[in-house]
Amino acid sequence: MEHTFLLKPGAWRAQGHFITPDGAVAQAEGRTVITHEPGAWRLQGVMRVLLDEPLEISNDYEVQPMEPGALAAKWVSRNPDLGDLQGNFAIAGDAIISIYRSADGVHEGSETLLLLADGSYLSRGALFSQGQLASTWAFILRRED
């Protein structure tokens, strides 16, 4: 099965859990729209953590398009809470791995998207702030179209 997340334009829904460093689990949901433009791929995403006071996390990525047969791409993102992020995507078999760091070096993390037989993805990630765990998440992503 071929990867479709990132590599093909489309919209994706995410449902799962956001986990705090002390292990508290909150339901979360999100949506990401991927577009391919000449010279750049864009990912615009929003995640809502369903707490008593809902938390909304947004990202706006610009990805250097992968050449046919390439297995990696660089990206930059603007995150209102974390600032400017720089990262890399790498395709490793049935997984897409992303590693990133904020421009000021305060935040860093990773996310792995594992392709399932039905074309959906399991997403698992972690964010560190000043070397300390800030959050983890566990989602399933399903293509809308």
Summary of the structure (lengths in Angstrom):
residues: 145
radius of gyration: 14.7
end to end distance: 17.4
largest distance: 45.7
contacts: 413
relative contact order: 0.20
helix: 0%
strand: 68%
